[in-house]
Amino acid sequence: MSRPAGPGRLPVADRATVRRAALELVRADWRSMAVVVLLASLAAAAGLAGPWLLGRIVTLVETGHATASAIDRLALGVLVCAVAQLVLTRFALDRSHRFGERALARLREEVVDRALALPAHVVEQAGTGDLTTRSTTDVGTVATTLRTAVPEVFVASTQLLFLFAAVFALHPGLGLAALAGMPLVLLVARWYLARARTAYLAEGEAASEVAEIIAATAEGARTVEVFGLGGRRVRDADRAVGRAYDAARRTLFLRNVLYPVTEFAHALPLAVILLVGGHAYLDGSVGLGVVVAGSLYAWQLVEPIDRVLMWTEQLQRSGAAFARVKGVGLVAGGPGSDVPAPADDRLEARAVHYAYADGHDVLKDVHLTVRPGERLALVGPSGAGKTTLGKLLSGADAPRAGDVELGGVPVADLAAAGELGNRVVLVTQEHHVFIGTLRDNLTMAAPDADDRRLLDALALVGADWVEELPDGLGTRVGSGGTELDPARAQQLSLARVALADPHTLILDEATSLLDPATARHAERAMAAVRADRTVIAIAHRLQTAHDADRVAVVVDGRIVELGGHEELVAADGPYAALWRSWHGHGPTPREGTTD
């Protein structure tokens, strides 16, 4: 069904998948397409009448049967048919454009739905550049095709079919002459099409690589500066831009071969018809009116062939872009996967191993069962694997070996299939304030929540600053509005979680930007909202561990201790050492937050 676009990249749909997807777009709005076909056919038929009527005028003059009234009637017919073709073509294009906009709207919604349903580890491995390019540049390319190229090409193709049929109906010899340029067109088109898809896919992938490098460098600008990586990043960017340049030159070469050859080929039929028709007229086998009508039909072929050729490059570029867009939905375990519902809300990890790089496990033989309604703290030195374990428990990634299950069903499968819902939510220190009102930022987690519920959620996490906002919940926040500092933005994220009301909440530095008293209040309040809510806190402040029902101590990728706070302190093991260090009695454990 697909092929990977490169190491770590999202897949690319194959030709068969793209064809099925394109047909599905048509089937979804087939009535509109039927109207477009009818209008385009009527427009093409109206366009055939003009040359035939002009040919009749020439024939009447040639045979001496022309009268002023007869010529006037025929000339009026030419005018009426030209106006009818213009109006019908206008309506055909209008309806086709509307069809394209509706198809584009469905495609955009599908891309957003499938991008949001992608497993987090897939997005991380693919890189934001690839996904961003597919959902912006590639969708934009498809948009141009659906809005303009498809309507233009469809109407032009219909006109070509009617024109060729008309020339053959006039005289078979002239019909064959009208096809004089087709072998050359088919030959160069076959050469072009055999190379275009691969070339445009390579161009799209190269553009994704450039976008990924630029985005990664911008996001990590401070790290690049601190470690003196500027020169390396510039060299990487230069290489990526060089590959993009080479890919663009390849597609330009294809166009430089296609257009000159076809420009000559589509002008050839008129010359051949005049030559063949002239000899036939001199032989007396055809009338002058037939030659004139045939020549006019050949002249009319130029404009629709020009339109088809003009959009050929866009269609190929769009075909490659469409394959990349549809590839977003081909990730294994995507929406609609057949995953059973969990039997309960028990989280269990058995013999779990995980590695970011082959041969270097950061989690080793982890066994852990989290009971519904339990408050569990994960503690340990920096780099021990706490954050990684939290990601696996949330379904953001899958273990290399072993099982992480929710109610007997792999959590990663539930997340990838979009079936996890609000059962398990991972909250990290990363947060985002969306452009809009504060109310908009909150109701995305609970669309039916009234203002009282929104204010309660903010109060739950200690966000009393809402009272200071000029318009309360109606205050515009984010870019262009009231800027929220990192601490307030973190409280906003926590309030969203409270509104979503997940059964299991995994907190990884989710309160790191709050002062200790506010952080402790927020964690306790969120845990107390529902008696049956499970809270797993990756604890960097050991006071969180003190308040938990159980504490799991992670050292070097293994859970080395598991029990209550008092029990572990009395055991005088790794946790007791951490606790003494926290209170300033003993060696300080390694600082940091990266797991």
C-alpha positions as CSV (number, residue, x, y, z in Angstrom):
1,M,0.0,0.0,0.0
2,S,2.9,2.4,0.6
3,R,6.6,2.8,0.7
4,P,8.6,4.7,3.3
5,A,9.8,8.1,2.2
6,G,13.1,7.6,4.0
7,P,14.5,6.6,7.4
8,G,12.2,7.9,10.1
9,R,9.8,9.4,7.5
10,L,6.1,8.9,7.2
11,P,5.0,6.5,4.5
12,V,4.0,7.5,1.0
13,A,0.9,6.1,-0.6
14,D,1.4,4.0,-3.8
15,R,-0.4,4.6,-7.1
16,A,-3.3,2.2,-6.4
17,T,-4.0,3.9,-3.1
18,V,-3.9,7.3,-4.6
19,R,-6.3,6.3,-7.4
20,R,-8.7,4.8,-4.9
21,A,-8.5,8.0,-2.8
22,A,-9.2,10.2,-5.8
23,L,-12.2,8.1,-6.9
24,E,-13.5,8.3,-3.3
25,L,-13.4,12.1,-3.5
26,V,-15.5,11.9,-6.7
27,R,-17.9,9.3,-5.2
28,A,-18.5,11.5,-2.2
29,D,-20.0,14.2,-4.3
30,W,-21.0,12.4,-7.5
31,R,-24.1,14.4,-8.2
32,S,-22.1,17.6,-8.5
33,M,-19.7,15.8,-10.8
34,A,-22.5,14.5,-13.0
35,V,-23.7,18.1,-13.4
36,V,-20.2,19.2,-14.3
37,V,-20.0,16.4,-16.9
38,L,-23.3,17.5,-18.4
39,L,-22.5,21.2,-18.6
40,A,-19.0,20.5,-20.0
41,S,-20.5,18.2,-22.7
42,L,-23.1,20.8,-23.7
43,A,-20.4,23.5,-23.8
44,A,-18.3,21.3,-26.1
45,A,-21.2,20.5,-28.3
46,A,-22.1,24.2,-28.6
47,G,-18.5,24.9,-29.6
48,L,-18.7,22.4,-32.5
49,A,-21.6,24.3,-34.2
50,G,-19.6,27.5,-35.0
51,P,-17.0,26.0,-37.4
52,W,-19.6,23.8,-39.0
53,L,-21.9,26.8,-39.6
54,L,-19.0,28.8,-41.0
55,G,-18.2,25.9,-43.3
56,R,-21.8,26.0,-44.5
57,I,-21.4,29.7,-45.3
58,V,-18.3,29.0,-47.4
59,T,-20.1,26.1,-49.2
60,L,-23.1,28.3,-50.0
61,V,-20.8,31.0,-51.4
62,E,-18.8,28.4,-53.3
63,T,-21.9,26.9,-55.0
64,G,-23.5,30.2,-55.7
65,H,-26.5,29.6,-53.5
66,A,-25.6,32.2,-50.9
67,T,-28.3,34.9,-50.0
68,A,-28.0,37.7,-47.6
69,S,-30.7,36.3,-45.4
70,A,-29.2,32.8,-45.4
71,I,-25.8,34.1,-44.5
72,D,-27.3,36.3,-41.8
73,R,-29.1,33.3,-40.2
74,L,-26.0,31.2,-40.3
75,A,-23.8,34.0,-38.8
76,L,-26.4,34.6,-36.1
77,G,-26.2,30.8,-35.4
78,V,-22.4,31.1,-35.0
79,L,-22.8,34.0,-32.6
80,V,-25.5,32.2,-30.5
81,C,-23.4,29.0,-30.3
82,A,-20.3,31.0,-29.3
83,V,-22.3,32.7,-26.5
84,A,-23.8,29.4,-25.4
85,Q,-20.4,27.8,-25.3
86,L,-19.1,30.7,-23.2
87,V,-22.0,30.6,-20.7
88,L,-22.0,26.8,-20.4
89,T,-18.2,26.7,-20.0
90,R,-18.5,29.3,-17.3
91,F,-21.1,27.4,-15.4
92,A,-19.2,24.1,-15.9
93,L,-16.0,25.7,-14.4
94,D,-18.0,27.3,-11.6
95,R,-19.6,24.0,-10.6
96,S,-16.3,22.2,-11.0
97,H,-14.6,24.8,-8.7
98,R,-17.3,24.3,-6.1
99,F,-16.8,20.5,-6.3
100,G,-13.0,21.0,-5.9
101,E,-13.5,23.3,-2.8
102,R,-15.8,20.7,-1.1
103,A,-13.4,17.9,-1.9
104,L,-10.5,20.0,-0.5
105,A,-12.4,20.8,2.7
106,R,-12.9,17.0,3.2
107,L,-9.3,16.4,2.5
108,R,-8.1,19.1,5.0
109,E,-10.3,17.7,7.7
110,E,-9.0,14.2,7.0
111,V,-5.4,15.3,7.2
112,V,-6.0,17.1,10.5
113,D,-7.8,14.1,12.0
114,R,-5.1,11.7,10.9
115,A,-2.3,13.9,11.9
116,L,-3.8,14.3,15.4
117,A,-4.3,10.5,15.6
118,L,-0.6,9.7,14.8
119,P,1.2,8.0,17.7
120,A,3.5,10.5,19.4
121,H,6.6,8.3,18.7
122,V,5.8,8.3,15.0
123,V,5.7,12.1,15.0
124,E,9.0,12.3,16.9
125,Q,10.7,9.8,14.6
126,A,9.4,11.5,11.4
127,G,10.2,15.0,12.6
128,T,7.9,18.0,12.6
129,G,9.3,19.2,9.2
130,D,7.9,16.2,7.3
131,L,4.5,16.4,8.9
132,T,4.4,20.2,8.6
133,T,5.3,20.1,4.9
134,R,2.7,17.4,4.2
135,S,-0.1,19.3,6.0
136,T,0.8,22.7,4.5
137,T,2.8,22.7,1.3
138,D,1.5,19.4,0.0
139,V,-2.1,20.1,0.9
140,G,-1.6,23.5,-0.8
141,T,-0.4,21.8,-4.0
142,V,-3.4,19.5,-4.0
143,A,-5.6,22.6,-3.3
144,T,-4.4,24.3,-6.4
145,T,-5.2,21.2,-8.4
146,L,-8.7,20.7,-7.0
147,R,-9.6,24.4,-7.3
148,T,-8.2,25.1,-10.8
149,A,-6.2,22.3,-12.5
150,V,-8.9,19.6,-12.4
151,P,-11.8,21.9,-13.6
152,E,-9.6,23.3,-16.4
153,V,-8.3,19.9,-17.5
154,F,-11.7,18.2,-17.3
155,V,-13.4,20.8,-19.5
156,A,-10.5,21.0,-21.9
157,S,-10.4,17.2,-22.2
158,T,-14.2,17.1,-22.9
159,Q,-13.7,19.7,-25.7
160,L,-10.9,17.7,-27.2
161,L,-13.0,14.5,-27.4
162,F,-15.9,16.4,-29.1
163,L,-13.5,18.2,-31.5
164,F,-11.8,15.0,-32.6
165,A,-15.2,13.3,-33.1
166,A,-16.4,16.3,-35.2
167,V,-13.4,16.3,-37.5
168,F,-13.8,12.5,-38.1
169,A,-17.5,13.1,-38.8
170,L,-16.6,15.8,-41.4
171,H,-14.1,13.6,-43.2
172,P,-12.1,10.5,-42.1
173,G,-9.0,11.8,-43.9
174,L,-9.2,15.1,-42.1
175,G,-9.7,13.2,-38.8
176,L,-6.5,11.3,-39.3
177,A,-4.7,14.5,-40.2
178,A,-6.0,16.0,-36.9
179,L,-4.2,13.2,-35.1
180,A,-0.9,13.9,-36.7
181,G,0.7,15.4,-33.6
182,M,-0.7,12.8,-31.1
183,P,2.1,10.2,-31.5
184,L,4.6,12.8,-30.6
185,V,2.5,14.0,-27.7
186,L,2.0,10.5,-26.4
187,L,5.7,9.6,-26.8
188,V,7.0,12.6,-24.8
189,A,4.1,12.4,-22.3
190,R,5.0,8.7,-21.6
191,W,8.7,9.7,-21.2
192,Y,7.7,12.5,-18.8
193,L,5.1,10.5,-16.7
194,A,7.6,7.6,-16.2
195,R,9.9,10.0,-14.4
196,A,7.7,12.7,-13.0
197,R,6.2,11.0,-9.9
198,T,9.6,9.9,-8.6
199,A,11.1,13.3,-9.3
200,Y,8.3,15.2,-7.6
201,L,8.3,12.8,-4.6
202,A,12.1,13.4,-4.2
203,E,11.5,17.2,-4.5
204,G,8.8,17.0,-1.7
205,E,11.1,14.9,0.5
206,A,14.0,17.3,0.0
207,A,11.7,20.2,1.0
208,S,10.7,18.3,4.1
209,E,14.3,17.8,5.1
210,V,15.0,21.5,4.7
211,A,12.0,22.4,6.8
212,E,13.0,19.9,9.5
213,I,16.5,21.3,9.7
214,I,15.3,24.9,9.9
215,A,12.7,24.1,12.5
216,A,15.1,22.0,14.6
217,T,17.7,24.7,14.5
218,A,15.3,27.4,15.4
219,E,13.8,25.5,18.3
220,G,17.2,24.5,19.7
221,A,18.9,27.8,19.0
222,R,20.1,28.2,22.6
223,T,21.6,24.7,22.6
224,V,23.3,25.3,19.2
225,E,24.8,28.5,20.5
226,V,25.9,27.0,23.9
227,F,27.7,24.0,22.3
228,G,29.1,25.9,19.3
229,L,27.1,23.9,16.8
230,G,26.4,26.8,14.5
231,G,28.9,25.7,11.8
232,R,27.7,22.1,11.8
233,R,24.0,23.2,11.5
234,V,24.9,25.5,8.6
235,R,26.7,22.7,6.9
236,D,23.7,20.4,7.4
237,A,21.4,23.0,6.1
238,D,23.6,23.7,3.1
239,R,23.6,20.0,2.2
240,A,19.8,19.8,2.6
241,V,19.3,22.9,0.4
242,G,21.8,21.4,-2.1
243,R,19.7,18.3,-2.3
244,A,16.5,20.3,-2.7
245,Y,18.2,22.3,-5.5
246,D,19.2,19.2,-7.3
247,A,15.7,17.8,-7.0
248,A,14.2,21.0,-8.3
249,R,16.6,21.0,-11.3
250,R,15.5,17.5,-12.1
251,T,11.8,18.4,-12.3
252,L,12.7,21.6,-14.3
253,F,14.6,19.4,-16.8
254,L,11.5,17.3,-17.2
255,R,9.4,20.4,-17.9
256,N,12.0,21.7,-20.4
257,V,11.6,18.6,-22.4
258,L,7.9,18.3,-22.2
259,Y,6.8,21.8,-23.1
260,P,8.8,22.5,-26.3
261,V,8.0,19.1,-27.9
262,T,4.3,19.4,-27.1
263,E,4.1,23.0,-28.3
264,F,5.3,21.8,-31.7
265,A,3.1,18.7,-31.6
266,H,-0.2,20.4,-31.0
267,A,0.4,23.0,-33.8
268,L,1.1,20.3,-36.3
269,P,-2.5,19.1,-36.9
270,L,-3.6,22.5,-38.4
271,A,-0.7,22.5,-40.9
272,V,-1.4,18.8,-41.9
273,I,-5.2,19.4,-42.3
274,L,-4.5,22.5,-44.5
275,L,-2.1,20.4,-46.6
276,V,-4.3,17.3,-46.9
277,G,-7.5,19.3,-47.2
278,G,-6.0,21.5,-49.9
279,H,-5.0,18.5,-52.0
280,A,-8.4,16.9,-51.5
281,Y,-10.2,20.1,-52.5
282,L,-8.1,20.4,-55.7
283,D,-8.9,16.7,-56.5
284,G,-12.6,17.6,-55.9
285,S,-13.1,14.9,-53.2
286,V,-14.1,17.5,-50.6
287,G,-15.7,20.9,-50.6
288,L,-14.0,24.0,-49.6
289,G,-16.5,24.4,-46.7
290,V,-15.4,21.0,-45.3
291,V,-11.8,22.0,-45.4
292,V,-12.5,25.4,-43.7
293,A,-14.6,23.7,-41.0
294,G,-11.9,21.0,-40.4
295,S,-9.2,23.7,-40.2
296,L,-11.3,25.7,-37.7
297,Y,-11.7,22.5,-35.6
298,A,-8.0,21.9,-35.8
299,W,-7.4,25.5,-34.7
300,Q,-9.8,25.0,-31.8
301,L,-7.7,22.0,-30.7
302,V,-4.8,24.3,-29.8
303,E,-6.4,26.0,-26.9
304,P,-7.7,22.9,-24.9
305,I,-4.4,21.1,-25.7
306,D,-2.5,24.1,-24.4
307,R,-4.6,24.0,-21.2
308,V,-4.1,20.3,-20.6
309,L,-0.3,20.6,-21.2
310,M,-0.1,23.7,-19.0
311,W,-1.6,21.7,-16.1
312,T,0.2,18.4,-16.7
313,E,3.1,19.5,-14.6
314,Q,0.7,20.7,-11.8
315,L,-1.1,17.3,-12.0
316,Q,2.1,15.4,-11.6
317,R,3.3,17.6,-8.7
318,S,-0.1,17.2,-7.1
319,G,-0.1,13.5,-7.6
320,A,3.1,13.2,-5.7
321,A,1.8,15.6,-3.0
322,F,-1.4,13.7,-2.7
323,A,0.5,10.5,-2.2
324,R,2.4,12.1,0.6
325,V,-0.8,13.5,2.1
326,K,-2.5,10.1,2.0
327,G,0.6,8.5,3.5
328,V,-0.2,10.3,6.8
329,G,-3.1,7.9,7.2
330,L,-1.2,4.8,6.4
331,V,0.8,4.6,9.7
332,A,0.2,1.2,11.3
333,G,-2.5,1.3,14.0
334,G,-4.2,4.4,12.6
335,P,-7.8,5.4,13.2
336,G,-10.2,2.6,12.6
337,S,-7.9,-0.2,13.7
338,D,-9.7,-3.1,15.3
339,V,-8.6,-2.8,18.9
340,P,-10.8,-4.3,21.7
341,A,-12.0,-2.1,24.6
342,P,-10.1,-2.4,27.9
343,A,-11.7,-4.6,30.5
344,D,-10.9,-2.1,33.3
345,D,-8.5,0.8,34.1
346,R,-5.6,-1.3,35.6
347,L,-2.3,-0.3,34.1
348,E,0.3,-3.0,34.0
349,A,3.9,-3.2,32.7
350,R,5.5,-6.7,32.3
351,A,9.1,-7.4,31.4
352,V,9.4,-4.1,29.6
353,H,12.5,-3.1,27.7
354,Y,12.9,0.1,25.7
355,A,15.7,1.6,23.7
356,Y,16.0,4.9,21.8
357,A,19.0,3.4,20.0
358,D,19.6,-0.2,19.2
359,G,21.6,-2.0,21.8
360,H,21.2,0.6,24.5
361,D,18.1,-0.1,26.7
362,V,17.1,2.7,28.9
363,L,14.4,0.5,30.5
364,K,15.3,-3.1,31.5
365,D,12.9,-5.7,32.6
366,V,10.4,-3.3,34.3
367,H,7.4,-4.9,36.1
368,L,4.8,-2.5,37.5
369,T,1.1,-2.7,38.3
370,V,-0.8,0.5,38.9
371,R,-4.1,0.0,40.7
372,P,-7.1,2.1,39.7
373,G,-7.5,5.1,42.1
374,E,-3.9,4.8,43.3
375,R,-1.5,7.7,43.6
376,L,1.9,6.5,42.5
377,A,5.2,8.5,42.5
378,L,8.1,7.6,40.2
379,V,11.4,8.8,41.6
380,G,15.0,8.3,40.9
381,P,18.1,10.1,39.7
382,S,18.2,12.0,36.4
383,G,18.5,9.7,33.4
384,A,17.1,6.7,35.3
385,G,14.2,6.2,32.9
386,K,11.3,7.8,34.7
387,T,10.1,10.0,31.9
388,T,10.5,7.1,29.4
389,L,8.4,4.8,31.6
390,G,5.7,7.6,31.9
391,K,5.6,7.8,28.1
392,L,5.1,4.0,27.8
393,L,2.4,4.0,30.4
394,S,0.6,6.8,28.5
395,G,0.7,5.0,25.2
396,A,2.9,7.7,23.6
397,D,5.3,4.9,22.6
398,A,5.5,1.1,22.7
399,P,8.2,-1.0,24.4
400,R,10.9,-2.8,22.5
401,A,10.0,-5.9,24.4
402,G,7.4,-6.8,27.0
403,D,3.9,-5.5,27.5
404,V,2.3,-2.3,28.7
405,E,-1.5,-2.8,29.0
406,L,-4.6,-1.0,30.1
407,G,-7.2,-3.5,31.1
408,G,-5.5,-6.3,29.1
409,V,-5.1,-4.2,25.9
410,P,-1.8,-2.7,24.8
411,V,-1.9,1.0,25.6
412,A,0.1,2.0,22.5
413,D,-2.5,0.2,20.3
414,L,-5.3,2.0,22.0
415,A,-3.6,5.4,21.5
416,A,-2.7,4.7,17.9
417,A,-6.2,3.6,17.0
418,G,-7.7,6.7,18.7
419,E,-9.5,4.5,21.2
420,L,-7.7,5.7,24.3
421,G,-9.9,8.7,24.7
422,N,-9.6,10.4,28.0
423,R,-8.7,7.2,29.9
424,V,-5.0,8.0,30.2
425,V,-3.5,11.5,29.7
426,L,0.2,12.4,29.9
427,V,0.9,16.0,31.1
428,T,4.4,17.3,30.6
429,Q,6.0,20.7,31.2
430,E,5.4,21.4,27.5
431,H,2.3,23.5,27.0
432,H,0.6,25.7,24.4
433,V,-1.7,28.7,24.5
434,F,-3.9,28.8,21.4
435,I,-4.9,32.0,19.8
436,G,-8.4,32.9,21.0
437,T,-10.2,33.6,24.2
438,L,-9.4,31.9,27.5
439,R,-12.8,30.3,27.2
440,D,-11.8,28.8,23.8
441,N,-8.6,27.4,25.3
442,L,-10.5,25.6,28.0
443,T,-13.6,24.4,26.1
444,M,-11.5,22.4,23.6
445,A,-11.1,19.9,26.4
446,A,-14.8,20.0,27.3
447,P,-16.9,21.6,24.6
448,D,-20.1,21.4,26.6
449,A,-18.7,23.0,29.8
450,D,-20.4,26.1,31.1
451,D,-18.5,29.1,32.5
452,R,-19.0,27.9,36.1
453,R,-17.3,24.7,35.3
454,L,-14.4,26.5,33.5
455,L,-13.8,28.8,36.5
456,D,-13.9,25.8,38.9
457,A,-11.2,24.1,36.8
458,L,-9.0,27.2,37.0
459,A,-9.6,27.5,40.7
460,L,-8.7,23.9,41.2
461,V,-5.1,24.5,39.9
462,G,-4.7,27.8,41.7
463,A,-5.2,30.0,38.7
464,D,-6.7,32.9,40.6
465,W,-5.1,35.4,38.1
466,V,-8.2,34.9,35.9
467,E,-9.9,37.6,38.1
468,E,-7.3,40.1,36.9
469,L,-8.0,39.6,33.2
470,P,-9.9,42.5,31.6
471,D,-12.7,40.4,30.1
472,G,-12.4,37.3,32.3
473,L,-12.9,34.1,30.3
474,G,-13.6,36.2,27.2
475,T,-10.1,37.7,27.3
476,R,-8.1,37.0,24.1
477,V,-4.8,35.2,25.0
478,G,-1.8,34.0,23.0
479,S,-0.2,35.8,20.1
480,G,-1.9,39.2,19.6
481,G,-3.7,39.0,22.9
482,T,-2.9,38.9,26.6
483,E,0.4,37.0,27.0
484,L,0.4,34.4,29.7
485,D,3.7,33.8,31.4
486,P,5.0,30.2,31.5
487,A,3.6,29.5,35.0
488,R,0.1,30.7,34.0
489,A,0.3,28.8,30.7
490,Q,1.1,25.7,32.7
491,Q,-1.9,26.2,34.9
492,L,-4.1,26.6,31.8
493,S,-2.8,23.3,30.6
494,L,-3.6,21.7,33.9
495,A,-7.1,23.2,33.9
496,R,-7.7,21.6,30.5
497,V,-6.7,18.3,32.0
498,A,-9.1,18.7,34.9
499,L,-11.9,19.5,32.4
500,A,-11.1,16.4,30.3
501,D,-11.3,14.4,33.5
502,P,-9.2,11.4,32.5
503,H,-9.3,8.3,34.7
504,T,-5.5,8.0,34.8
505,L,-3.3,11.1,34.9
506,I,0.5,11.0,34.4
507,L,2.3,14.1,35.5
508,D,5.8,14.6,34.2
509,E,7.1,18.0,35.5
510,A,3.6,19.2,34.8
511,T,3.9,21.7,37.7
512,S,7.6,22.5,37.4
513,L,7.0,26.2,36.6
514,L,4.8,26.7,39.6
515,D,6.1,27.7,43.0
516,P,6.3,24.6,45.4
517,A,3.2,25.5,47.4
518,T,1.0,26.1,44.3
519,A,2.4,23.0,42.6
520,R,1.6,20.8,45.7
521,H,-1.9,22.3,45.9
522,A,-2.6,21.7,42.2
523,E,-1.4,18.1,42.3
524,R,-3.4,17.3,45.5
525,A,-6.5,19.0,44.2
526,M,-6.4,17.2,40.8
527,A,-5.9,13.9,42.5
528,A,-8.9,14.6,44.9
529,V,-11.4,15.5,42.2
530,R,-12.4,11.9,41.8
531,A,-11.8,9.2,44.3
532,D,-11.2,6.6,41.6
533,R,-8.7,8.7,39.6
534,T,-5.3,7.2,39.2
535,V,-2.4,9.7,39.4
536,I,1.1,8.8,38.4
537,A,3.6,11.6,39.3
538,I,7.1,11.6,38.0
539,A,8.4,13.3,41.1
540,H,11.3,15.7,40.9
541,R,10.1,17.2,44.3
542,L,10.1,14.4,46.8
543,Q,7.3,16.0,48.7
544,T,5.1,14.6,45.9
545,A,6.4,11.1,46.8
546,H,5.7,11.7,50.5
547,D,2.0,12.3,49.6
548,A,1.7,9.3,47.3
549,D,0.2,5.9,48.2
550,R,3.2,4.1,46.8
551,V,6.6,5.1,45.5
552,A,8.5,3.4,42.7
553,V,12.2,4.0,42.7
554,V,13.8,3.8,39.2
555,V,17.6,3.4,39.0
556,D,19.5,2.7,35.7
557,G,16.3,1.7,33.9
558,R,15.0,-0.7,36.6
559,I,12.5,-0.4,39.4
560,V,14.6,-1.2,42.4
561,E,12.1,-0.4,45.2
562,L,8.4,-0.2,45.4
563,G,6.3,0.7,48.5
564,G,5.0,3.4,50.7
565,H,7.0,6.4,51.8
566,E,7.4,5.4,55.4
567,E,8.2,1.8,54.4
568,L,10.9,2.8,52.0
569,V,12.5,5.3,54.4
570,A,12.6,2.6,57.0
571,A,14.2,0.2,54.5
572,D,17.2,2.6,54.3
573,G,17.7,1.9,50.6
574,P,18.0,4.1,47.5
575,Y,14.8,6.0,48.3
576,A,15.9,6.7,51.8
577,A,19.2,8.1,50.4
578,L,17.2,10.3,48.0
579,W,15.0,11.5,50.8
580,R,18.0,12.4,53.0
581,S,19.6,14.3,50.1
582,W,16.3,16.1,49.5
583,H,16.4,17.4,53.1
584,G,20.1,18.2,52.9
585,H,21.4,15.2,54.8
586,G,23.9,13.3,52.6
587,P,25.3,13.4,49.1
588,T,23.1,15.2,46.5
589,P,21.9,13.0,43.7
590,R,22.6,14.0,40.1
591,E,20.6,17.0,39.1
592,G,18.6,17.3,35.9
593,T,15.4,16.4,34.3
594,T,16.2,14.5,31.2
595,D,15.2,10.8,31.3
